[in-house]
Amino acid sequence: MEAGKQRLAGDTARAATCDEVKYLRCEARGLKEVVAEQTLELHLLKKA
């Protein structure tokens, strides 16, 4: 009951599950790779 009351009161923070953390870490890794590739490509284009 108390958890329901807290959610209705606007307290929606909760701890992430292990699967959610793994998914977010994997997604972050992929995004970092994209940024690294784009940074290298930009660097090469500036040199050309």
mmCIF entry with sequence, helices, sheets and N, C-alpha, C, O atoms, coordinates in Angstrom:
data_MODEL
# 
_entry.id   MODEL 
# 
_entity.id                         1 
_entity.type                       polymer 
_entity.pdbx_number_of_molecules   1 
# 
_entity_poly.entity_id                      1 
_entity_poly.type                           'polypeptide(L)' 
_entity_poly.nstd_linkage                   no 
_entity_poly.nstd_monomer                   no 
_entity_poly.pdbx_seq_one_letter_code       MEAGKQRLAGDTARAATCDEVKYLRCEARGLKEVVAEQTLELHLLKKA 
_entity_poly.pdbx_seq_one_letter_code_can   MEAGKQRLAGDTARAATCDEVKYLRCEARGLKEVVAEQTLELHLLKKA 
_entity_poly.pdbx_strand_id                 A 
# 
loop_
_entity_poly_seq.entity_id 
_entity_poly_seq.num 
_entity_poly_seq.mon_id 
_entity_poly_seq.hetero 
1 1  MET n 
1 2  GLU n 
1 3  ALA n 
1 4  GLY n 
1 5  LYS n 
1 6  GLN n 
1 7  ARG n 
1 8  LEU n 
1 9  ALA n 
1 10 GLY n 
1 11 ASP n 
1 12 THR n 
1 13 ALA n 
1 14 ARG n 
1 15 ALA n 
1 16 ALA n 
1 17 THR n 
1 18 CYS n 
1 19 ASP n 
1 20 GLU n 
1 21 VAL n 
1 22 LYS n 
1 23 TYR n 
1 24 LEU n 
1 25 ARG n 
1 26 CYS n 
1 27 GLU n 
1 28 ALA n 
1 29 ARG n 
1 30 GLY n 
1 31 LEU n 
1 32 LYS n 
1 33 GLU n 
1 34 VAL n 
1 35 VAL n 
1 36 ALA n 
1 37 GLU n 
1 38 GLN n 
1 39 THR n 
1 40 LEU n 
1 41 GLU n 
1 42 LEU n 
1 43 HIS n 
1 44 LEU n 
1 45 LEU n 
1 46 LYS n 
1 47 LYS n 
1 48 ALA n 
# 
_struct_asym.id          A 
_struct_asym.entity_id   1 
# 
loop_
_struct_conf.conf_type_id 
_struct_conf.id 
_struct_conf.pdbx_PDB_helix_id 
_struct_conf.beg_label_comp_id 
_struct_conf.beg_label_asym_id 
_struct_conf.beg_label_seq_id 
_struct_conf.pdbx_beg_PDB_ins_code 
_struct_conf.end_label_comp_id 
_struct_conf.end_label_asym_id 
_struct_conf.end_label_seq_id 
_struct_conf.pdbx_end_PDB_ins_code 
_struct_conf.beg_auth_comp_id 
_struct_conf.beg_auth_asym_id 
_struct_conf.beg_auth_seq_id 
_struct_conf.end_auth_comp_id 
_struct_conf.end_auth_asym_id 
_struct_conf.end_auth_seq_id 
_struct_conf.pdbx_PDB_helix_class 
_struct_conf.details 
_struct_conf.pdbx_PDB_helix_length 
HELX_P HELX_P1 AA1 GLU A 2  ? LEU A 8  ? GLU A 2  LEU A 8  1 ? 7  
HELX_P HELX_P2 AA2 CYS A 18 ? LYS A 47 ? CYS A 18 LYS A 47 1 ? 30 
# 
_struct_conf_type.id          HELX_P 
_struct_conf_type.criteria    ? 
_struct_conf_type.reference   ? 
# 
loop_
_atom_site.group_PDB 
_atom_site.id 
_atom_site.type_symbol 
_atom_site.label_atom_id 
_atom_site.label_alt_id 
_atom_site.label_comp_id 
_atom_site.label_asym_id 
_atom_site.label_entity_id 
_atom_site.label_seq_id 
_atom_site.pdbx_PDB_ins_code 
_atom_site.Cartn_x 
_atom_site.Cartn_y 
_atom_site.Cartn_z 
_atom_site.occupancy 
_atom_site.B_iso_or_equiv 
_atom_site.pdbx_formal_charge 
_atom_site.auth_seq_id 
_atom_site.auth_comp_id 
_atom_site.auth_asym_id 
_atom_site.auth_atom_id 
_atom_site.pdbx_PDB_model_num 
ATOM 1   N N  . MET A 1 1  ? 0.816  -1.191 0.000   1.00 0.00 ? 1  MET A N  1 
ATOM 2   C CA . MET A 1 1  ? 0.000  0.000  0.000   1.00 0.00 ? 1  MET A CA 1 
ATOM 3   C C  . MET A 1 1  ? 0.863  1.259  0.000   1.00 0.00 ? 1  MET A C  1 
ATOM 4   O O  . MET A 1 1  ? 0.584  2.211  -0.729  1.00 0.00 ? 1  MET A O  1 
ATOM 5   N N  . GLU A 1 2  ? 1.907  1.257  0.819   1.00 0.00 ? 2  GLU A N  1 
ATOM 6   C CA . GLU A 1 2  ? 2.759  2.448  0.922   1.00 0.00 ? 2  GLU A CA 1 
ATOM 7   C C  . GLU A 1 2  ? 3.448  2.754  -0.400  1.00 0.00 ? 2  GLU A C  1 
ATOM 8   O O  . GLU A 1 2  ? 3.582  3.917  -0.781  1.00 0.00 ? 2  GLU A O  1 
ATOM 9   N N  . ALA A 1 3  ? 3.889  1.702  -1.104  1.00 0.00 ? 3  ALA A N  1 
ATOM 10  C CA . ALA A 1 3  ? 4.552  1.916  -2.394  1.00 0.00 ? 3  ALA A CA 1 
ATOM 11  C C  . ALA A 1 3  ? 3.584  2.560  -3.381  1.00 0.00 ? 3  ALA A C  1 
ATOM 12  O O  . ALA A 1 3  ? 3.968  3.454  -4.135  1.00 0.00 ? 3  ALA A O  1 
ATOM 13  N N  . GLY A 1 4  ? 2.342  2.114  -3.378  1.00 0.00 ? 4  GLY A N  1 
ATOM 14  C CA . GLY A 1 4  ? 1.341  2.701  -4.256  1.00 0.00 ? 4  GLY A CA 1 
ATOM 15  C C  . GLY A 1 4  ? 1.083  4.157  -3.918  1.00 0.00 ? 4  GLY A C  1 
ATOM 16  O O  . GLY A 1 4  ? 0.938  4.990  -4.812  1.00 0.00 ? 4  GLY A O  1 
ATOM 17  N N  . LYS A 1 5  ? 1.024  4.462  -2.640  1.00 0.00 ? 5  LYS A N  1 
ATOM 18  C CA . LYS A 1 5  ? 0.817  5.838  -2.201  1.00 0.00 ? 5  LYS A CA 1 
ATOM 19  C C  . LYS A 1 5  ? 1.982  6.727  -2.630  1.00 0.00 ? 5  LYS A C  1 
ATOM 20  O O  . LYS A 1 5  ? 1.770  7.860  -3.062  1.00 0.00 ? 5  LYS A O  1 
ATOM 21  N N  . GLN A 1 6  ? 3.211  6.219  -2.514  1.00 0.00 ? 6  GLN A N  1 
ATOM 22  C CA . GLN A 1 6  ? 4.393  6.995  -2.901  1.00 0.00 ? 6  GLN A CA 1 
ATOM 23  C C  . GLN A 1 6  ? 4.384  7.269  -4.402  1.00 0.00 ? 6  GLN A C  1 
ATOM 24  O O  . GLN A 1 6  ? 4.722  8.371  -4.832  1.00 0.00 ? 6  GLN A O  1 
ATOM 25  N N  . ARG A 1 7  ? 4.003  6.282  -5.196  1.00 0.00 ? 7  ARG A N  1 
ATOM 26  C CA . ARG A 1 7  ? 3.949  6.484  -6.648  1.00 0.00 ? 7  ARG A CA 1 
ATOM 27  C C  . ARG A 1 7  ? 2.895  7.514  -7.015  1.00 0.00 ? 7  ARG A C  1 
ATOM 28  O O  . ARG A 1 7  ? 3.123  8.361  -7.878  1.00 0.00 ? 7  ARG A O  1 
ATOM 29  N N  . LEU A 1 8  ? 1.756  7.445  -6.368  1.00 0.00 ? 8  LEU A N  1 
ATOM 30  C CA . LEU A 1 8  ? 0.705  8.414  -6.638  1.00 0.00 ? 8  LEU A CA 1 
ATOM 31  C C  . LEU A 1 8  ? 1.111  9.810  -6.189  1.00 0.00 ? 8  LEU A C  1 
ATOM 32  O O  . LEU A 1 8  ? 0.660  10.806 -6.753  1.00 0.00 ? 8  LEU A O  1 
ATOM 33  N N  . ALA A 1 9  ? 1.961  9.878  -5.175  1.00 0.00 ? 9  ALA A N  1 
ATOM 34  C CA . ALA A 1 9  ? 2.421  11.168 -4.677  1.00 0.00 ? 9  ALA A CA 1 
ATOM 35  C C  . ALA A 1 9  ? 3.529  11.748 -5.554  1.00 0.00 ? 9  ALA A C  1 
ATOM 36  O O  . ALA A 1 9  ? 3.956  12.882 -5.339  1.00 0.00 ? 9  ALA A O  1 
ATOM 37  N N  . GLY A 1 10 ? 3.998  10.982 -6.539  1.00 0.00 ? 10 GLY A N  1 
ATOM 38  C CA . GLY A 1 10 ? 5.014  11.493 -7.451  1.00 0.00 ? 10 GLY A CA 1 
ATOM 39  C C  . GLY A 1 10 ? 6.399  10.939 -7.211  1.00 0.00 ? 10 GLY A C  1 
ATOM 40  O O  . GLY A 1 10 ? 7.334  11.303 -7.924  1.00 0.00 ? 10 GLY A O  1 
ATOM 41  N N  . ASP A 1 11 ? 6.560  10.080 -6.242  1.00 0.00 ? 11 ASP A N  1 
ATOM 42  C CA . ASP A 1 11 ? 7.863  9.472  -5.979  1.00 0.00 ? 11 ASP A CA 1 
ATOM 43  C C  . ASP A 1 11 ? 8.012  8.241  -6.859  1.00 0.00 ? 11 ASP A C  1 
ATOM 44  O O  . ASP A 1 11 ? 7.624  7.142  -6.463  1.00 0.00 ? 11 ASP A O  1 
ATOM 45  N N  . THR A 1 12 ? 8.578  8.422  -8.069  1.00 0.00 ? 12 THR A N  1 
ATOM 46  C CA . THR A 1 12 ? 8.656  7.312  -9.023  1.00 0.00 ? 12 THR A CA 1 
ATOM 47  C C  . THR A 1 12 ? 10.060 6.748  -9.162  1.00 0.00 ? 12 THR A C  1 
ATOM 48  O O  . THR A 1 12 ? 10.287 5.881  -10.006 1.00 0.00 ? 12 THR A O  1 
ATOM 49  N N  . ALA A 1 13 ? 11.001 7.209  -8.364  1.00 0.00 ? 13 ALA A N  1 
ATOM 50  C CA . ALA A 1 13 ? 12.367 6.693  -8.459  1.00 0.00 ? 13 ALA A CA 1 
ATOM 51  C C  . ALA A 1 13 ? 12.396 5.243  -7.982  1.00 0.00 ? 13 ALA A C  1 
ATOM 52  O O  . ALA A 1 13 ? 11.737 4.879  -7.009  1.00 0.00 ? 13 ALA A O  1 
ATOM 53  N N  . ARG A 1 14 ? 13.174 4.429  -8.688  1.00 0.00 ? 14 ARG A N  1 
ATOM 54  C CA . ARG A 1 14 ? 13.335 3.039  -8.279  1.00 0.00 ? 14 ARG A CA 1 
ATOM 55  C C  . ARG A 1 14 ? 14.701 2.563  -8.723  1.00 0.00 ? 14 ARG A C  1 
ATOM 56  O O  . ARG A 1 14 ? 15.337 3.180  -9.578  1.00 0.00 ? 14 ARG A O  1 
ATOM 57  N N  . ALA A 1 15 ? 15.143 1.486  -8.152  1.00 0.00 ? 15 ALA A N  1 
ATOM 58  C CA . ALA A 1 15 ? 16.430 0.911  -8.519  1.00 0.00 ? 15 ALA A CA 1 
ATOM 59  C C  . ALA A 1 15 ? 16.276 0.153  -9.836  1.00 0.00 ? 15 ALA A C  1 
ATOM 60  O O  . ALA A 1 15 ? 15.260 -0.503 -10.065 1.00 0.00 ? 15 ALA A O  1 
ATOM 61  N N  . ALA A 1 16 ? 17.287 0.244  -10.699 1.00 0.00 ? 16 ALA A N  1 
ATOM 62  C CA . ALA A 1 16 ? 17.267 -0.473 -11.964 1.00 0.00 ? 16 ALA A CA 1 
ATOM 63  C C  . ALA A 1 16 ? 17.524 -1.954 -11.727 1.00 0.00 ? 16 ALA A C  1 
ATOM 64  O O  . ALA A 1 16 ? 18.239 -2.331 -10.798 1.00 0.00 ? 16 ALA A O  1 
ATOM 65  N N  . THR A 1 17 ? 16.939 -2.781 -12.571 1.00 0.00 ? 17 THR A N  1 
ATOM 66  C CA . THR A 1 17 ? 17.192 -4.211 -12.474 1.00 0.00 ? 17 THR A CA 1 
ATOM 67  C C  . THR A 1 17 ? 18.536 -4.529 -13.135 1.00 0.00 ? 17 THR A C  1 
ATOM 68  O O  . THR A 1 17 ? 19.098 -3.713 -13.866 1.00 0.00 ? 17 THR A O  1 
ATOM 69  N N  . CYS A 1 18 ? 19.020 -5.706 -12.863 1.00 0.00 ? 18 CYS A N  1 
ATOM 70  C CA . CYS A 1 18 ? 20.307 -6.139 -13.425 1.00 0.00 ? 18 CYS A CA 1 
ATOM 71  C C  . CYS A 1 18 ? 20.254 -6.155 -14.952 1.00 0.00 ? 18 CYS A C  1 
ATOM 72  O O  . CYS A 1 18 ? 21.209 -5.746 -15.612 1.00 0.00 ? 18 CYS A O  1 
ATOM 73  N N  . ASP A 1 19 ? 19.144 -6.625 -15.511 1.00 0.00 ? 19 ASP A N  1 
ATOM 74  C CA . ASP A 1 19 ? 19.000 -6.669 -16.971 1.00 0.00 ? 19 ASP A CA 1 
ATOM 75  C C  . ASP A 1 19 ? 18.993 -5.264 -17.569 1.00 0.00 ? 19 ASP A C  1 
ATOM 76  O O  . ASP A 1 19 ? 19.569 -5.033 -18.632 1.00 0.00 ? 19 ASP A O  1 
ATOM 77  N N  . GLU A 1 20 ? 18.344 -4.335 -16.888 1.00 0.00 ? 20 GLU A N  1 
ATOM 78  C CA . GLU A 1 20 ? 18.306 -2.954 -17.385 1.00 0.00 ? 20 GLU A CA 1 
ATOM 79  C C  . GLU A 1 20 ? 19.703 -2.345 -17.383 1.00 0.00 ? 20 GLU A C  1 
ATOM 80  O O  . GLU A 1 20 ? 20.080 -1.647 -18.324 1.00 0.00 ? 20 GLU A O  1 
ATOM 81  N N  . VAL A 1 21 ? 20.458 -2.605 -16.343 1.00 0.00 ? 21 VAL A N  1 
ATOM 82  C CA . VAL A 1 21 ? 21.823 -2.075 -16.248 1.00 0.00 ? 21 VAL A CA 1 
ATOM 83  C C  . VAL A 1 21 ? 22.684 -2.662 -17.362 1.00 0.00 ? 21 VAL A C  1 
ATOM 84  O O  . VAL A 1 21 ? 23.445 -1.937 -18.002 1.00 0.00 ? 21 VAL A O  1 
ATOM 85  N N  . LYS A 1 22 ? 22.570 -3.964 -17.597 1.00 0.00 ? 22 LYS A N  1 
ATOM 86  C CA . LYS A 1 22 ? 23.335 -4.601 -18.671 1.00 0.00 ? 22 LYS A CA 1 
ATOM 87  C C  . LYS A 1 22 ? 22.972 -4.010 -20.022 1.00 0.00 ? 22 LYS A C  1 
ATOM 88  O O  . LYS A 1 22 ? 23.851 -3.742 -20.841 1.00 0.00 ? 22 LYS A O  1 
ATOM 89  N N  . TYR A 1 23 ? 21.679 -3.806 -20.260 1.00 0.00 ? 23 TYR A N  1 
ATOM 90  C CA . TYR A 1 23 ? 21.228 -3.234 -21.528 1.00 0.00 ? 23 TYR A CA 1 
ATOM 91  C C  . TYR A 1 23 ? 21.770 -1.822 -21.709 1.00 0.00 ? 23 TYR A C  1 
ATOM 92  O O  . TYR A 1 23 ? 22.260 -1.472 -22.783 1.00 0.00 ? 23 TYR A O  1 
ATOM 93  N N  . LEU A 1 24 ? 21.681 -1.013 -20.660 1.00 0.00 ? 24 LEU A N  1 
ATOM 94  C CA . LEU A 1 24 ? 22.150 0.370  -20.758 1.00 0.00 ? 24 LEU A CA 1 
ATOM 95  C C  . LEU A 1 24 ? 23.661 0.447  -20.951 1.00 0.00 ? 24 LEU A C  1 
ATOM 96  O O  . LEU A 1 24 ? 24.149 1.306  -21.686 1.00 0.00 ? 24 LEU A O  1 
ATOM 97  N N  . ARG A 1 25 ? 24.397 -0.437 -20.303 1.00 0.00 ? 25 ARG A N  1 
ATOM 98  C CA . ARG A 1 25 ? 25.854 -0.467 -20.493 1.00 0.00 ? 25 ARG A CA 1 
ATOM 99  C C  . ARG A 1 25 ? 26.206 -0.854 -21.927 1.00 0.00 ? 25 ARG A C  1 
ATOM 100 O O  . ARG A 1 25 ? 27.118 -0.285 -22.526 1.00 0.00 ? 25 ARG A O  1 
ATOM 101 N N  . CYS A 1 26 ? 25.481 -1.818 -22.469 1.00 0.00 ? 26 CYS A N  1 
ATOM 102 C CA . CYS A 1 26 ? 25.720 -2.246 -23.850 1.00 0.00 ? 26 CYS A CA 1 
ATOM 103 C C  . CYS A 1 26 ? 25.390 -1.112 -24.813 1.00 0.00 ? 26 CYS A C  1 
ATOM 104 O O  . CYS A 1 26 ? 26.139 -0.854 -25.755 1.00 0.00 ? 26 CYS A O  1 
ATOM 105 N N  . GLU A 1 27 ? 24.281 -0.443 -24.578 1.00 0.00 ? 27 GLU A N  1 
ATOM 106 C CA . GLU A 1 27 ? 23.897 0.681  -25.436 1.00 0.00 ? 27 GLU A CA 1 
ATOM 107 C C  . GLU A 1 27 ? 24.917 1.809  -25.341 1.00 0.00 ? 27 GLU A C  1 
ATOM 108 O O  . GLU A 1 27 ? 25.269 2.412  -26.355 1.00 0.00 ? 27 GLU A O  1 
ATOM 109 N N  . ALA A 1 28 ? 25.388 2.098  -24.146 1.00 0.00 ? 28 ALA A N  1 
ATOM 110 C CA . ALA A 1 28 ? 26.395 3.146  -23.960 1.00 0.00 ? 28 ALA A CA 1 
ATOM 111 C C  . ALA A 1 28 ? 27.684 2.785  -24.691 1.00 0.00 ? 28 ALA A C  1 
ATOM 112 O O  . ALA A 1 28 ? 28.316 3.651  -25.296 1.00 0.00 ? 28 ALA A O  1 
ATOM 113 N N  . ARG A 1 29 ? 28.075 1.522  -24.640 1.00 0.00 ? 29 ARG A N  1 
ATOM 114 C CA . ARG A 1 29 ? 29.281 1.067  -25.340 1.00 0.00 ? 29 ARG A CA 1 
ATOM 115 C C  . ARG A 1 29 ? 29.138 1.294  -26.836 1.00 0.00 ? 29 ARG A C  1 
ATOM 116 O O  . ARG A 1 29 ? 30.064 1.771  -27.492 1.00 0.00 ? 29 ARG A O  1 
ATOM 117 N N  . GLY A 1 30 ? 27.967 0.947  -27.376 1.00 0.00 ? 30 GLY A N  1 
ATOM 118 C CA . GLY A 1 30 ? 27.728 1.147  -28.800 1.00 0.00 ? 30 GLY A CA 1 
ATOM 119 C C  . GLY A 1 30 ? 27.757 2.618  -29.186 1.00 0.00 ? 30 GLY A C  1 
ATOM 120 O O  . GLY A 1 30 ? 28.304 2.980  -30.228 1.00 0.00 ? 30 GLY A O  1 
ATOM 121 N N  . LEU A 1 31 ? 27.171 3.461  -28.351 1.00 0.00 ? 31 LEU A N  1 
ATOM 122 C CA . LEU A 1 31 ? 27.169 4.892  -28.640 1.00 0.00 ? 31 LEU A CA 1 
ATOM 123 C C  . LEU A 1 31 ? 28.574 5.481  -28.568 1.00 0.00 ? 31 LEU A C  1 
ATOM 124 O O  . LEU A 1 31 ? 28.927 6.356  -29.359 1.00 0.00 ? 31 LEU A O  1 
ATOM 125 N N  . LYS A 1 32 ? 29.372 5.002  -27.623 1.00 0.00 ? 32 LYS A N  1 
ATOM 126 C CA . LYS A 1 32 ? 30.760 5.467  -27.526 1.00 0.00 ? 32 LYS A CA 1 
ATOM 127 C C  . LYS A 1 32 ? 31.538 5.094  -28.780 1.00 0.00 ? 32 LYS A C  1 
ATOM 128 O O  . LYS A 1 32 ? 32.363 5.873  -29.256 1.00 0.00 ? 32 LYS A O  1 
ATOM 129 N N  . GLU A 1 33 ? 31.278 3.901  -29.316 1.00 0.00 ? 33 GLU A N  1 
ATOM 130 C CA . GLU A 1 33 ? 31.951 3.479  -30.545 1.00 0.00 ? 33 GLU A CA 1 
ATOM 131 C C  . GLU A 1 33 ? 31.569 4.384  -31.710 1.00 0.00 ? 33 GLU A C  1 
ATOM 132 O O  . GLU A 1 33 ? 32.423 4.757  -32.513 1.00 0.00 ? 33 GLU A O  1 
ATOM 133 N N  . VAL A 1 34 ? 30.299 4.735  -31.803 1.00 0.00 ? 34 VAL A N  1 
ATOM 134 C CA . VAL A 1 34 ? 29.843 5.622  -32.873 1.00 0.00 ? 34 VAL A CA 1 
ATOM 135 C C  . VAL A 1 34 ? 30.522 6.984  -32.754 1.00 0.00 ? 34 VAL A C  1 
ATOM 136 O O  . VAL A 1 34 ? 30.974 7.540  -33.754 1.00 0.00 ? 34 VAL A O  1 
ATOM 137 N N  . VAL A 1 35 ? 30.595 7.515  -31.555 1.00 0.00 ? 35 VAL A N  1 
ATOM 138 C CA . VAL A 1 35 ? 31.236 8.817  -31.340 1.00 0.00 ? 35 VAL A CA 1 
ATOM 139 C C  . VAL A 1 35 ? 32.717 8.728  -31.704 1.00 0.00 ? 35 VAL A C  1 
ATOM 140 O O  . VAL A 1 35 ? 33.256 9.642  -32.328 1.00 0.00 ? 35 VAL A O  1 
ATOM 141 N N  . ALA A 1 36 ? 33.373 7.643  -31.324 1.00 0.00 ? 36 ALA A N  1 
ATOM 142 C CA . ALA A 1 36 ? 34.792 7.480  -31.644 1.00 0.00 ? 36 ALA A CA 1 
ATOM 143 C C  . ALA A 1 36 ? 35.010 7.431  -33.153 1.00 0.00 ? 36 ALA A C  1 
ATOM 144 O O  . ALA A 1 36 ? 35.929 8.063  -33.672 1.00 0.00 ? 36 ALA A O  1 
ATOM 145 N N  . GLU A 1 37 ? 34.163 6.679  -33.857 1.00 0.00 ? 37 GLU A N  1 
ATOM 146 C CA . GLU A 1 37 ? 34.287 6.591  -35.307 1.00 0.00 ? 37 GLU A CA 1 
ATOM 147 C C  . GLU A 1 37 ? 34.065 7.953  -35.961 1.00 0.00 ? 37 GLU A C  1 
ATOM 148 O O  . GLU A 1 37 ? 34.808 8.338  -36.863 1.00 0.00 ? 37 GLU A O  1 
ATOM 149 N N  . GLN A 1 38 ? 33.066 8.665  -35.517 1.00 0.00 ? 38 GLN A N  1 
ATOM 150 C CA . GLN A 1 38 ? 32.774 9.985  -36.081 1.00 0.00 ? 38 GLN A CA 1 
ATOM 151 C C  . GLN A 1 38 ? 33.908 10.971 -35.791 1.00 0.00 ? 38 GLN A C  1 
ATOM 152 O O  . GLN A 1 38 ? 34.243 11.802 -36.635 1.00 0.00 ? 38 GLN A O  1 
ATOM 153 N N  . THR A 1 39 ? 34.488 10.878 -34.615 1.00 0.00 ? 39 THR A N  1 
ATOM 154 C CA . THR A 1 39 ? 35.597 11.757 -34.247 1.00 0.00 ? 39 THR A CA 1 
ATOM 155 C C  . THR A 1 39 ? 36.800 11.494 -35.149 1.00 0.00 ? 39 THR A C  1 
ATOM 156 O O  . THR A 1 39 ? 37.435 12.433 -35.630 1.00 0.00 ? 39 THR A O  1 
ATOM 157 N N  . LEU A 1 40 ? 37.112 10.224 -35.376 1.00 0.00 ? 40 LEU A N  1 
ATOM 158 C CA . LEU A 1 40 ? 38.227 9.882  -36.260 1.00 0.00 ? 40 LEU A CA 1 
ATOM 159 C C  . LEU A 1 40 ? 37.966 10.353 -37.688 1.00 0.00 ? 40 LEU A C  1 
ATOM 160 O O  . LEU A 1 40 ? 38.850 10.900 -38.347 1.00 0.00 ? 40 LEU A O  1 
ATOM 161 N N  . GLU A 1 41 ? 36.749 10.135 -38.148 1.00 0.00 ? 41 GLU A N  1 
ATOM 162 C CA . GLU A 1 41 ? 36.413 10.561 -39.515 1.00 0.00 ? 41 GLU A CA 1 
ATOM 163 C C  . GLU A 1 41 ? 36.523 12.073 -39.655 1.00 0.00 ? 41 GLU A C  1 
ATOM 164 O O  . GLU A 1 41 ? 37.046 12.560 -40.658 1.00 0.00 ? 41 GLU A O  1 
ATOM 165 N N  . LEU A 1 42 ? 36.050 12.809 -38.689 1.00 0.00 ? 42 LEU A N  1 
ATOM 166 C CA . LEU A 1 42 ? 36.135 14.261 -38.712 1.00 0.00 ? 42 LEU A CA 1 
ATOM 167 C C  . LEU A 1 42 ? 37.589 14.711 -38.696 1.00 0.00 ? 42 LEU A C  1 
ATOM 168 O O  . LEU A 1 42 ? 37.967 15.640 -39.411 1.00 0.00 ? 42 LEU A O  1 
ATOM 169 N N  . HIS A 1 43 ? 38.395 14.055 -37.887 1.00 0.00 ? 43 HIS A N  1 
ATOM 170 C CA . HIS A 1 43 ? 39.821 14.386 -37.799 1.00 0.00 ? 43 HIS A CA 1 
ATOM 171 C C  . HIS A 1 43 ? 40.497 14.171 -39.157 1.00 0.00 ? 43 HIS A C  1 
ATOM 172 O O  . HIS A 1 43 ? 41.290 14.998 -39.607 1.00 0.00 ? 43 HIS A O  1 
ATOM 173 N N  . LEU A 1 44 ? 40.167 13.046 -39.800 1.00 0.00 ? 44 LEU A N  1 
ATOM 174 C CA . LEU A 1 44 ? 40.751 12.742 -41.119 1.00 0.00 ? 44 LEU A CA 1 
ATOM 175 C C  . LEU A 1 44 ? 40.295 13.753 -42.175 1.00 0.00 ? 44 LEU A C  1 
ATOM 176 O O  . LEU A 1 44 ? 41.079 14.163 -43.032 1.00 0.00 ? 44 LEU A O  1 
ATOM 177 N N  . LEU A 1 45 ? 39.027 14.147 -42.106 1.00 0.00 ? 45 LEU A N  1 
ATOM 178 C CA . LEU A 1 45 ? 38.526 15.118 -43.073 1.00 0.00 ? 45 LEU A CA 1 
ATOM 179 C C  . LEU A 1 45 ? 39.164 16.496 -42.882 1.00 0.00 ? 45 LEU A C  1 
ATOM 180 O O  . LEU A 1 45 ? 39.382 17.224 -43.850 1.00 0.00 ? 45 LEU A O  1 
ATOM 181 N N  . LYS A 1 46 ? 39.457 16.842 -41.649 1.00 0.00 ? 46 LYS A N  1 
ATOM 182 C CA . LYS A 1 46 ? 40.096 18.138 -41.390 1.00 0.00 ? 46 LYS A CA 1 
ATOM 183 C C  . LYS A 1 46 ? 41.526 18.151 -41.905 1.00 0.00 ? 46 LYS A C  1 
ATOM 184 O O  . LYS A 1 46 ? 42.026 19.192 -42.330 1.00 0.00 ? 46 LYS A O  1 
ATOM 185 N N  . LYS A 1 47 ? 42.197 16.979 -41.868 1.00 0.00 ? 47 LYS A N  1 
ATOM 186 C CA . LYS A 1 47 ? 43.573 16.901 -42.357 1.00 0.00 ? 47 LYS A CA 1 
ATOM 187 C C  . LYS A 1 47 ? 43.626 16.973 -43.885 1.00 0.00 ? 47 LYS A C  1 
ATOM 188 O O  . LYS A 1 47 ? 44.605 17.461 -44.449 1.00 0.00 ? 47 LYS A O  1 
ATOM 189 N N  . ALA A 1 48 ? 42.584 16.492 -44.547 1.00 0.00 ? 48 ALA A N  1 
ATOM 190 C CA . ALA A 1 48 ? 42.578 16.417 -46.015 1.00 0.00 ? 48 ALA A CA 1 
ATOM 191 C C  . ALA A 1 48 ? 42.426 17.779 -46.651 1.00 0.00 ? 48 ALA A C  1 
ATOM 192 O O  . ALA A 1 48 ? 42.403 17.888 -47.877 1.00 0.00 ? 48 ALA A O  1 
# 
